[in-house]
Amino acid sequence: MKKIIILGSTGSIGSQTLEILKKDKKNFKFVLLSTDRNIDLLSKQIKTFDVKNVVVTNQKKYKILKKKFKSVNILPNFRNIDKKIKSKVDYTMSAISGLEGLNPTLKIIKKTKRIAIANKESIICGWGLIKKELKKHRTEFIPVDSEHFSIWSVVKDYEKSDIEKIILTASGGPFLNKKIKNKTKIKDVIKHPNWQMGKKISVDSATLMNKIFEIMEAKKIFDIELEKFDILIHPKSYIHAIIKLKNGLIKIIAHDTDMRIPICNSIYIGSKNQKFIKSKKIDLTLLNSLNLQKVDYKKFPVIKILNKITKKNSLFDTVLISINDELVNLFLKKKISFLDITSNIQLLINSPFFLKYKHQNPKNLAQIEKLNEFVRLKTRALSVISKKK
């Protein structure tokens, strides 16, 4: 039986991972699951998958679950998680959203043979730390975001020097063919046309900030120059990446808008008992109407931030992640408008408070976490000032 860990098991990616594994449950042993506060779903997962170890990071919810399950080892944090797991597991899905996922990801790498990471914030802010742990413990890494899994599926068979261009696609979100108004409602912003996602990532998709992050993520994972990346709008989200090779070949990776495809492949790739999920037949109508187009910089001005990204790893990556996270949070709390997100990002990344971090390399987790708190605090203060103006 293969041993499995899922960090963030109650979120979208974690839940879909368990959905896949449930069909093949007899071949897996579920070593650890985790959540922040969704203990109702976690309780069902504990019973369904006979889990003996769980982490609940919300202290109130932790105490409630602790009383409910006497035979389960319930932990309040990831502090000593690497010591609790005695031997290496076969597969870990790291799907805790936000920078909160970086610490458990770093801790669990040494305890797993393969790790699939679906947390772009961790990769963007802490890739240097992650890469060091992967190499030290000889842990195989597979990216799970549909774009990055698509790129990985091709470039793993080539040298970096063989790659001429990598294009990521963006759906354009809910406002591709609509005018964006300052009084746009939250319900309209998070109504993604193709994917069912959480509120935060749905807002990032609407601004196209998610594509900025995906390029930053891809640049780090594949160690390929920033200049080789580009973005095209593709409303149907059928094509996830296009790779132009120097030998003249152009490889287009397409699949249905279903995250179970990269997840399933990350679990079973290389296995003799390869499992396949049921996917739709090739849609010729869709293939004949891909409608690829260049990004409209006037509608999505946030794309200009690509010019601000540093070529080497720096703490400015954390600055950008933290500014955006806090602004999206303020928007979802109705403290700022939708258009204020982009305008504030452009204002704040040029602030002297933050520009200095372009020349500082991230040395450890504590430094990243401390900077994240500082940037969020400054963002709350400065964004309120800019709104009043």
C-alpha positions as a Python dict, from the first residue, in 0.01 Angstrom:
ca = {
    (1, 'M'): (0, 0, 0),
    (2, 'K'): (126, 347, -86),
    (3, 'K'): (134, 600, 196),
    (4, 'I'): (-32, 936, 133),
    (5, 'I'): (-28, 1282, 296),
    (6, 'I'): (-259, 1566, 193),
    (7, 'L'): (-190, 1913, 329),
    (8, 'G'): (-508, 2117, 292),
    (9, 'S'): (-736, 1818, 242),
    (10, 'T'): (-1061, 2018, 278),
    (11, 'G'): (-981, 2273, 8),
    (12, 'S'): (-1062, 2238, -362),
    (13, 'I'): (-739, 2062, -466),
    (14, 'G'): (-723, 1849, -152),
    (15, 'S'): (-1084, 1737, -188),
    (16, 'Q'): (-1039, 1649, -555),
    (17, 'T'): (-726, 1451, -470),
    (18, 'L'): (-923, 1244, -218),
    (19, 'E'): (-1204, 1203, -471),
    (20, 'I'): (-957, 1038, -709),
    (21, 'L'): (-799, 822, -439),
    (22, 'K'): (-1136, 707, -305),
    (23, 'K'): (-1188, 499, -620),
    (24, 'D'): (-862, 316, -546),
    (25, 'K'): (-872, 336, -165),
    (26, 'K'): (-756, -22, -105),
    (27, 'N'): (-413, 59, -250),
    (28, 'F'): (-341, 358, -24),
    (29, 'K'): (-282, 429, 343),
    (30, 'F'): (-372, 785, 447),
    (31, 'V'): (-106, 897, 693),
    (32, 'L'): (-201, 1263, 747),
    (33, 'L'): (-468, 1517, 647),
    (34, 'S'): (-494, 1883, 746),
    (35, 'T'): (-732, 2178, 753),
    (36, 'D'): (-753, 2521, 905),
    (37, 'R'): (-1118, 2529, 1015),
    (38, 'N'): (-1335, 2298, 803),
    (39, 'I'): (-1364, 2023, 1065),
    (40, 'D'): (-1704, 1905, 938),
    (41, 'L'): (-1555, 1791, 609),
    (42, 'L'): (-1236, 1673, 780),
    (43, 'S'): (-1445, 1454, 1013),
    (44, 'K'): (-1599, 1282, 711),
    (45, 'Q'): (-1255, 1236, 556),
    (46, 'I'): (-1118, 1082, 879),
    (47, 'K'): (-1397, 822, 876),
    (48, 'T'): (-1389, 753, 502),
    (49, 'F'): (-1012, 711, 477),
    (50, 'D'): (-937, 576, 826),
    (51, 'V'): (-690, 857, 900),
    (52, 'K'): (-487, 840, 1223),
    (53, 'N'): (-313, 1180, 1209),
    (54, 'V'): (-464, 1522, 1136),
    (55, 'V'): (-361, 1885, 1181),
    (56, 'V'): (-618, 2157, 1259),
    (57, 'T'): (-451, 2499, 1273),
    (58, 'N'): (-754, 2696, 1396),
    (59, 'Q'): (-730, 2659, 1773),
    (60, 'K'): (-1103, 2675, 1843),
    (61, 'K'): (-1177, 2409, 1580),
    (62, 'Y'): (-882, 2201, 1701),
    (63, 'K'): (-1030, 2177, 2051),
    (64, 'I'): (-1370, 2076, 1914),
    (65, 'L'): (-1227, 1801, 1695),
    (66, 'K'): (-995, 1682, 1973),
    (67, 'K'): (-1300, 1598, 2186),
    (68, 'K'): (-1478, 1427, 1895),
    (69, 'F'): (-1204, 1179, 1796),
    (70, 'K'): (-1029, 1010, 2088),
    (71, 'S'): (-845, 751, 1875),
    (72, 'V'): (-704, 1002, 1625),
    (73, 'N'): (-380, 1193, 1680),
    (74, 'I'): (-500, 1552, 1636),
    (75, 'L'): (-231, 1822, 1625),
    (76, 'P'): (-276, 2202, 1657),
    (77, 'N'): (6, 2296, 1418),
    (78, 'F'): (287, 2163, 1198),
    (79, 'R'): (564, 2242, 1446),
    (80, 'N'): (691, 1884, 1495),
    (81, 'I'): (514, 1718, 1205),
    (82, 'D'): (838, 1589, 1052),
    (83, 'K'): (913, 1409, 1380),
    (84, 'K'): (566, 1259, 1410),
    (85, 'I'): (598, 1082, 1075),
    (86, 'K'): (851, 806, 1131),
    (87, 'S'): (918, 690, 775),
    (88, 'K'): (893, 835, 424),
    (89, 'V'): (553, 832, 258),
    (90, 'D'): (514, 775, -116),
    (91, 'Y'): (316, 1086, -213),
    (92, 'T'): (224, 1423, -65),
    (93, 'M'): (-18, 1678, -205),
    (94, 'S'): (68, 2025, -74),
    (95, 'A'): (-250, 2226, -125),
    (96, 'I'): (-266, 2472, 166),
    (97, 'S'): (-343, 2811, 13),
    (98, 'G'): (-136, 3122, 72),
    (99, 'L'): (200, 3166, 240),
    (100, 'E'): (69, 2958, 532),
    (101, 'G'): (150, 2657, 314),
    (102, 'L'): (524, 2724, 295),
    (103, 'N'): (624, 2605, 643),
    (104, 'P'): (441, 2268, 627),
    (105, 'T'): (568, 2216, 272),
    (106, 'L'): (928, 2262, 383),
    (107, 'K'): (879, 2031, 680),
    (108, 'I'): (710, 1752, 485),
    (109, 'I'): (959, 1735, 194),
    (110, 'K'): (1203, 1531, 402),
    (111, 'K'): (925, 1280, 476),
    (112, 'T'): (798, 1211, 124),
    (113, 'K'): (935, 1048, -191),
    (114, 'R'): (719, 1265, -419),
    (115, 'I'): (553, 1598, -353),
    (116, 'A'): (294, 1765, -574),
    (117, 'I'): (266, 2136, -495),
    (118, 'A'): (-46, 2336, -581),
    (119, 'N'): (54, 2643, -382),
    (120, 'K'): (196, 2920, -599),
    (121, 'E'): (267, 3154, -305),
    (122, 'S'): (504, 2902, -147),
    (123, 'I'): (690, 2845, -473),
    (124, 'I'): (716, 3216, -557),
    (125, 'C'): (833, 3330, -213),
    (126, 'G'): (1028, 3027, -99),
    (127, 'W'): (1147, 2839, -406),
    (128, 'G'): (1511, 2868, -304),
    (129, 'L'): (1429, 2702, 30),
    (130, 'I'): (1204, 2440, -131),
    (131, 'K'): (1460, 2354, -398),
    (132, 'K'): (1730, 2309, -135),
    (133, 'E'): (1513, 2065, 63),
    (134, 'L'): (1411, 1873, -251),
    (135, 'K'): (1774, 1821, -344),
    (136, 'K'): (1885, 1738, 11),
    (137, 'H'): (1620, 1468, 62),
    (138, 'R'): (1605, 1347, -300),
    (139, 'T'): (1234, 1420, -319),
    (140, 'E'): (1064, 1421, -660),
    (141, 'F'): (865, 1738, -731),
    (142, 'I'): (566, 1776, -964),
    (143, 'P'): (382, 2109, -1010),
    (144, 'V'): (4, 2068, -1011),
    (145, 'D'): (-133, 2397, -1147),
    (146, 'S'): (-272, 2308, -1489),
    (147, 'E'): (-33, 2546, -1669),
    (148, 'H'): (277, 2431, -1486),
    (149, 'F'): (194, 2063, -1507),
    (150, 'S'): (144, 2111, -1883),
    (151, 'I'): (481, 2282, -1919),
    (152, 'W'): (649, 2020, -1698),
    (153, 'S'): (505, 1735, -1906),
    (154, 'V'): (700, 1869, -2207),
    (155, 'V'): (1017, 2040, -2083),
    (156, 'K'): (1123, 1750, -1857),
    (157, 'D'): (1234, 1575, -2177),
    (158, 'Y'): (1438, 1870, -2308),
    (159, 'E'): (1733, 2085, -2210),
    (160, 'K'): (1666, 2446, -2113),
    (161, 'S'): (1865, 2557, -2416),
    (162, 'D'): (1612, 2379, -2640),
    (163, 'I'): (1329, 2611, -2530),
    (164, 'E'): (1261, 2920, -2739),
    (165, 'K'): (926, 3037, -2599),
    (166, 'I'): (670, 2934, -2337),
    (167, 'I'): (320, 3076, -2359),
    (168, 'L'): (69, 3052, -2075),
    (169, 'T'): (-297, 3107, -2149),
    (170, 'A'): (-548, 3316, -1954),
    (171, 'S'): (-924, 3292, -1987),
    (172, 'G'): (-967, 3666, -1934),
    (173, 'G'): (-1199, 3596, -1642),
    (174, 'P'): (-1554, 3731, -1608),
    (175, 'F'): (-1475, 4071, -1761),
    (176, 'L'): (-1310, 3972, -2088),
    (177, 'N'): (-1606, 4101, -2291),
    (178, 'K'): (-1753, 4331, -2029),
    (179, 'K'): (-1668, 4677, -1907),
    (180, 'I'): (-1508, 4681, -1563),
    (181, 'K'): (-1681, 4931, -1336),
    (182, 'N'): (-1554, 5072, -1008),
    (183, 'K'): (-1869, 4956, -828),
    (184, 'T'): (-1840, 4599, -958),
    (185, 'K'): (-1993, 4356, -709),
    (186, 'I'): (-1799, 4075, -546),
    (187, 'K'): (-2042, 3813, -679),
    (188, 'D'): (-1965, 3925, -1035),
    (189, 'V'): (-1588, 3927, -981),
    (190, 'I'): (-1574, 3569, -847),
    (191, 'K'): (-1799, 3428, -1122),
    (192, 'H'): (-1530, 3259, -1331),
    (193, 'P'): (-1657, 3144, -1672),
    (194, 'N'): (-1468, 2812, -1681),
    (195, 'W'): (-1335, 2706, -1341),
    (196, 'Q'): (-1488, 2660, -998),
    (197, 'M'): (-1237, 2818, -762),
    (198, 'G'): (-1212, 2988, -425),
    (199, 'K'): (-1286, 3359, -388),
    (200, 'K'): (-925, 3473, -365),
    (201, 'I'): (-797, 3297, -677),
    (202, 'S'): (-1114, 3403, -863),
    (203, 'V'): (-1036, 3769, -789),
    (204, 'D'): (-677, 3716, -909),
    (205, 'S'): (-815, 3565, -1229),
    (206, 'A'): (-1041, 3867, -1282),
    (207, 'T'): (-748, 4112, -1250),
    (208, 'L'): (-511, 3871, -1435),
    (209, 'M'): (-277, 3891, -1136),
    (210, 'N'): (-283, 3513, -1129),
    (211, 'K'): (-97, 3510, -1464),
    (212, 'I'): (175, 3735, -1322),
    (213, 'F'): (218, 3485, -1041),
    (214, 'E'): (210, 3187, -1278),
    (215, 'I'): (492, 3331, -1486),
    (216, 'M'): (693, 3405, -1171),
    (217, 'E'): (626, 3049, -1058),
    (218, 'A'): (720, 2895, -1394),
    (219, 'K'): (1038, 3101, -1416),
    (220, 'K'): (1152, 2958, -1081),
    (221, 'I'): (1042, 2598, -1132),
    (222, 'F'): (1194, 2557, -1477),
    (223, 'D'): (1484, 2802, -1432),
    (224, 'I'): (1409, 2966, -1766),
    (225, 'E'): (1464, 3334, -1846),
    (226, 'L'): (1169, 3567, -1790),
    (227, 'E'): (1198, 3697, -2147),
    (228, 'K'): (1099, 3356, -2284),
    (229, 'F'): (752, 3370, -2126),
    (230, 'D'): (441, 3528, -2268),
    (231, 'I'): (63, 3533, -2208),
    (232, 'L'): (-222, 3487, -2455),
    (233, 'I'): (-592, 3520, -2384),
    (234, 'H'): (-778, 3195, -2451),
    (235, 'P'): (-1143, 3224, -2339),
    (236, 'K'): (-1218, 2849, -2343),
    (237, 'S'): (-925, 2746, -2116),
    (238, 'Y'): (-871, 2433, -2326),
    (239, 'I'): (-507, 2503, -2409),
    (240, 'H'): (-294, 2544, -2097),
    (241, 'A'): (51, 2601, -2242),
    (242, 'I'): (231, 2636, -2574),
    (243, 'I'): (602, 2551, -2596),
    (244, 'K'): (806, 2665, -2897),
    (245, 'L'): (1125, 2463, -2934),
    (246, 'K'): (1437, 2578, -3117),
    (247, 'N'): (1413, 2274, -3347),
    (248, 'G'): (1100, 2430, -3500),
    (249, 'L'): (845, 2217, -3319),
    (250, 'I'): (555, 2384, -3137),
    (251, 'K'): (394, 2172, -2867),
    (252, 'I'): (44, 2262, -2754),
    (253, 'I'): (-84, 2105, -2432),
    (254, 'A'): (-460, 2092, -2397),
    (255, 'H'): (-706, 1925, -2163),
    (256, 'D'): (-1054, 1975, -2025),
    (257, 'T'): (-1107, 2237, -1754),
    (258, 'D'): (-1074, 1971, -1486),
    (259, 'M'): (-802, 1986, -1220),
    (260, 'R'): (-838, 1613, -1162),
    (261, 'I'): (-631, 1558, -1478),
    (262, 'P'): (-300, 1704, -1347),
    (263, 'I'): (-377, 1573, -996),
    (264, 'C'): (-440, 1218, -1117),
    (265, 'N'): (-127, 1222, -1331),
    (266, 'S'): (85, 1349, -1042),
    (267, 'I'): (-30, 1050, -833),
    (268, 'Y'): (-6, 770, -1088),
    (269, 'I'): (267, 885, -1327),
    (270, 'G'): (527, 612, -1369),
    (271, 'S'): (298, 353, -1210),
    (272, 'K'): (233, 15, -1377),
    (273, 'N'): (-122, 41, -1249),
    (274, 'Q'): (-182, 376, -1418),
    (275, 'K'): (-532, 504, -1349),
    (276, 'F'): (-719, 734, -1583),
    (277, 'I'): (-1014, 958, -1512),
    (278, 'K'): (-1291, 977, -1765),
    (279, 'S'): (-1231, 1278, -1987),
    (280, 'K'): (-1446, 1417, -2265),
    (281, 'K'): (-1395, 1330, -2630),
    (282, 'I'): (-1193, 1571, -2841),
    (283, 'D'): (-1422, 1858, -2935),
    (284, 'L'): (-1352, 1957, -3295),
    (285, 'T'): (-1573, 2263, -3267),
    (286, 'L'): (-1362, 2380, -2975),
    (287, 'L'): (-1035, 2303, -3152),
    (288, 'N'): (-1150, 2500, -3455),
    (289, 'S'): (-1241, 2806, -3248),
    (290, 'L'): (-955, 2849, -3001),
    (291, 'N'): (-969, 3230, -3036),
    (292, 'L'): (-620, 3303, -2902),
    (293, 'Q'): (-555, 3676, -2864),
    (294, 'K'): (-309, 3920, -2713),
    (295, 'V'): (-374, 4070, -2371),
    (296, 'D'): (-548, 4410, -2370),
    (297, 'Y'): (-316, 4615, -2147),
    (298, 'K'): (-577, 4889, -2106),
    (299, 'K'): (-834, 4648, -1961),
    (300, 'F'): (-573, 4447, -1765),
    (301, 'P'): (-301, 4703, -1674),
    (302, 'V'): (-168, 4476, -1399),
    (303, 'I'): (19, 4280, -1669),
    (304, 'K'): (267, 4568, -1686),
    (305, 'I'): (398, 4449, -1349),
    (306, 'L'): (591, 4180, -1540),
    (307, 'N'): (841, 4457, -1617),
    (308, 'K'): (902, 4500, -1243),
    (309, 'I'): (981, 4136, -1165),
    (310, 'T'): (1342, 4067, -1068),
    (311, 'K'): (1537, 3811, -1270),
    (312, 'K'): (1683, 3649, -958),
    (313, 'N'): (1508, 3530, -641),
    (314, 'S'): (1449, 3824, -410),
    (315, 'L'): (1228, 3928, -120),
    (316, 'F'): (1042, 4151, -365),
    (317, 'D'): (857, 3833, -471),
    (318, 'T'): (714, 3812, -118),
    (319, 'V'): (634, 4184, -126),
    (320, 'L'): (425, 4143, -442),
    (321, 'I'): (244, 3834, -311),
    (322, 'S'): (167, 4001, 23),
    (323, 'I'): (49, 4330, -128),
    (324, 'N'): (-190, 4150, -360),
    (325, 'D'): (-316, 3912, -91),
    (326, 'E'): (-396, 4198, 144),
    (327, 'L'): (-564, 4409, -126),
    (328, 'V'): (-782, 4117, -235),
    (329, 'N'): (-870, 4061, 130),
    (330, 'L'): (-968, 4430, 165),
    (331, 'F'): (-1182, 4403, -148),
    (332, 'L'): (-1362, 4091, -23),
    (333, 'K'): (-1429, 4279, 303),
    (334, 'K'): (-1571, 4568, 96),
    (335, 'K'): (-1303, 4809, 221),
    (336, 'I'): (-1180, 4898, -131),
    (337, 'S'): (-1329, 4868, -480),
    (338, 'F'): (-1232, 4613, -745),
    (339, 'L'): (-1040, 4871, -951),
    (340, 'D'): (-858, 4981, -636),
    (341, 'I'): (-677, 4645, -631),
    (342, 'T'): (-482, 4711, -950),
    (343, 'S'): (-424, 5082, -886),
    (344, 'N'): (-296, 5014, -534),
    (345, 'I'): (-64, 4736, -650),
    (346, 'Q'): (94, 4968, -906),
    (347, 'L'): (127, 5243, -643),
    (348, 'L'): (268, 5025, -366),
    (349, 'I'): (530, 4831, -561),
    (350, 'N'): (697, 5163, -640),
    (351, 'S'): (696, 5270, -276),
    (352, 'P'): (1039, 5318, -113),
    (353, 'F'): (913, 5095, 169),
    (354, 'F'): (924, 4800, -70),
    (355, 'L'): (1165, 4875, -356),
    (356, 'K'): (1468, 4803, -137),
    (357, 'Y'): (1370, 4434, -117),
    (358, 'K'): (1454, 4386, -486),
    (359, 'H'): (1818, 4354, -384),
    (360, 'Q'): (1771, 4118, -89),
    (361, 'N'): (1767, 3741, -119),
    (362, 'P'): (1536, 3531, 103),
    (363, 'K'): (1757, 3353, 356),
    (364, 'N'): (1507, 3160, 566),
    (365, 'L'): (1140, 3102, 641),
    (366, 'A'): (1129, 3340, 939),
    (367, 'Q'): (1251, 3628, 721),
    (368, 'I'): (977, 3563, 462),
    (369, 'E'): (704, 3535, 727),
    (370, 'K'): (817, 3853, 903),
    (371, 'L'): (824, 4046, 576),
    (372, 'N'): (478, 3916, 486),
    (373, 'E'): (336, 4057, 810),
    (374, 'F'): (514, 4391, 761),
    (375, 'V'): (395, 4431, 399),
    (376, 'R'): (36, 4345, 488),
    (377, 'L'): (37, 4605, 767),
    (378, 'K'): (182, 4872, 536),
    (379, 'T'): (-60, 4779, 259),
    (380, 'R'): (-360, 4825, 488),
    (381, 'A'): (-233, 5167, 593),
    (382, 'L'): (-122, 5294, 253),
    (383, 'S'): (-423, 5159, 59),
    (384, 'V'): (-661, 5342, 290),
    (385, 'I'): (-464, 5664, 232),
    (386, 'S'): (-473, 5616, -146),
    (387, 'K'): (-847, 5548, -139),
    (388, 'K'): (-914, 5872, 53),
    (389, 'K'): (-721, 6064, -206),
}
